[in-house]
Amino acid sequence: MNIPNSLTLFRIVLIPVLVALFYWPLAHTYFLTAAVFAIAAVTDWLDGYLARKLSQTTPLGAFLDPVADKLMVAVALALLIERYDAAWFTIPAVIIIGREIVISALREWMAELGKRTSVAVSYIGKVKTAMQMIAIFGWLLVSPNSEGMLYYASIICLYTAAVLTLWSMVIYLHAAWPDLRDTAGN
């Protein structure tokens, strides 16, 4: 077990902590859940950086890192869908979660074809992930009854993340389309 993989596992362990804090009736619940999510977001960046810097990339890490990322994002968005209970929040959240499922399945399929690199993480995918993390952090931090700069900034970040989510999905599907078309024709 190396440091990057340990950080990834730590991120997975943070998921039930996030859920417990979300429902725990504490005075500082919003701050605490946002802090846990921020720690997870930082470890997401840090484990990848350390894996490359220390030459500690492993097949386990390559599998677990995106799983941990997608689980944390999906769980946080599911919690927030309950909190905000409105179409204006649910629609972009479902777009984000749905895209993550589609692209994970696409990557698995392409790996079976031996062409996983054609759907490797792109720059726009990294920007999308950063925007998702910022949006979710903001929504965890802001109270549903408050309106202010953080509230409106979080709306902008959420919708920007949803647009980048769709854009990156189109890029991945376009890159994989020749292989998908060829496979479907056989």
ZAMARGU-4260 file (C-alpha; in steps of 0.2 Angstrom, whole numbers, plus 5000, padded with zeros to 4 digits):
<rodrens>
0) 5000/5000/5000 | 5008/5016/4994 | 5004/5034/4999 | 4993/5038/4984 | 4982/5023/4986
5) 4981/5026/5005 | 4974/5044/5001 | 4962/5036/4989 | 4956/5024/5002 | 4955/5038/5015
10) 4944/5048/5002 | 4932/5032/5002 | 4932/5032/5021 | 4926/5050/5021 | 4910/5046/5012
15) 4901/5039/5027 | 4908/5053/5037 | 4901/5066/5025 | 4884/5057/5026 | 4884/5056/5045
20) 4889/5074/5047 | 4876/5080/5034 | 4862/5072/5045 | 4869/5076/5062 | 4860/5090/5070
25) 4875/5101/5074 | 4876/5120/5074 | 4890/5119/5062 | 4884/5105/5050 | 4886/5115/5034
30) 4904/5120/5038 | 4909/5102/5044 | 4901/5094/5028 | 4910/5106/5017 | 4926/5104/5026
35) 4925/5085/5024 | 4921/5087/5006 | 4936/5099/5003 | 4948/5087/5011 | 4941/5074/4999
40) 4944/5086/4985 | 4961/5090/4990 | 4966/5072/4992 | 4959/5068/4975 | 4972/5080/4968
45) 4985/5075/4980 | 4985/5056/4977 | 4986/5059/4958 | 5000/5071/4960 | 5010/5060/4972
50) 5007/5044/4961 | 5016/5053/4947 | 5029/5062/4957 | 5034/5047/4967 | 5032/5035/4952
55) 5019/5025/4963 | 5005/5023/4950 | 4997/5006/4952 | 4983/4996/4943 | 4974/4997/4960
60) 4976/5016/4961 | 4971/5018/4943 | 4955/5008/4947 | 4951/5016/4964 | 4955/5034/4961
65) 4940/5037/4949 | 4929/5026/4959 | 4932/5036/4974 | 4930/5053/4965 | 4913/5047/4957
70) 4907/5040/4973 | 4910/5056/4983 | 4903/5067/4970 | 4887/5056/4968 | 4884/5054/4986
75) 4886/5073/4990 | 4875/5077/4975 | 4862/5065/4981 | 4862/5073/4998 | 4861/5090/4991
80) 4846/5085/4980 | 4837/5080/4996 | 4842/5097/5004 | 4836/5108/4990 | 4822/5098/4983
85) 4820/5108/4967 | 4821/5105/4949 | 4833/5119/4946 | 4845/5109/4957 | 4840/5091/4953
90) 4842/5093/4934 | 4861/5098/4934 | 4865/5086/4948 | 4857/5072/4938 | 4866/5077/4922
95) 4882/5076/4932 | 4879/5059/4940 | 4872/5052/4924 | 4887/5057/4914 | 4899/5049/4927
100) 4890/5033/4925 | 4890/5034/4906 | 4908/5038/4905 | 4913/5025/4918 | 4904/5012/4907
105) 4912/5019/4891 | 4929/5017/4899 | 4926/5000/4904 | 4920/4995/4887 | 4935/5003/4879
110) 4947/4994/4891 | 4939/4978/4886 | 4943/4983/4868 | 4960/4987/4872 | 4958/5005/4868
115) 4956/5013/4885 | 4968/5027/4881 | 4956/5034/4868 | 4945/5039/4882 | 4959/5044/4894
120) 4955/5059/4905 | 4956/5075/4895 | 4960/5093/4900 | 4941/5098/4899 | 4938/5083/4911
125) 4950/5090/4924 | 4942/5107/4923 | 4925/5099/4924 | 4930/5089/4940 | 4937/5105/4948
130) 4921/5115/4944 | 4910/5100/4951 | 4921/5101/4967 | 4919/5119/4969 | 4901/5119/4966
135) 4897/5105/4978 | 4908/5113/4991 | 4898/5129/4990 | 4882/5120/4991 | 4887/5110/5006
140) 4893/5126/5014 | 4878/5137/5011 | 4861/5136/5020 | 4846/5133/5009 | 4837/5147/5017
145) 4851/5160/5014 | 4854/5170/4998 | 4870/5179/4995 | 4886/5179/4986 | 4890/5161/4990
150) 4873/5155/4985 | 4873/5164/4968 | 4891/5159/4965 | 4886/5141/4969 | 4872/5142/4956
155) 4884/5148/4943 | 4897/5134/4947 | 4884/5121/4947 | 4877/5125/4930 | 4895/5128/4923
160) 4899/5111/4930 | 4884/5103/4921 | 4889/5111/4905 | 4907/5105/4906 | 4900/5088/4911
165) 4890/5087/4895 | 4904/5095/4884 | 4917/5082/4891 | 4905/5068/4888 | 4903/5073/4870
170) 4922/5073/4868 | 4924/5056/4875 | 4909/5049/4865 | 4916/5057/4849 | 4934/5049/4853
175) 4926/5032/4856 | 4913/5033/4842 | 4923/5024/4828 | 4926/5009/4840 | 4908/5009/4846
180) 4902/5010/4828 | 4913/4996/4823 | 4909/4985/4838 | 4890/4988/4835 | 4892/4983/4817
185) 4899/4966/4821
</rodrens>
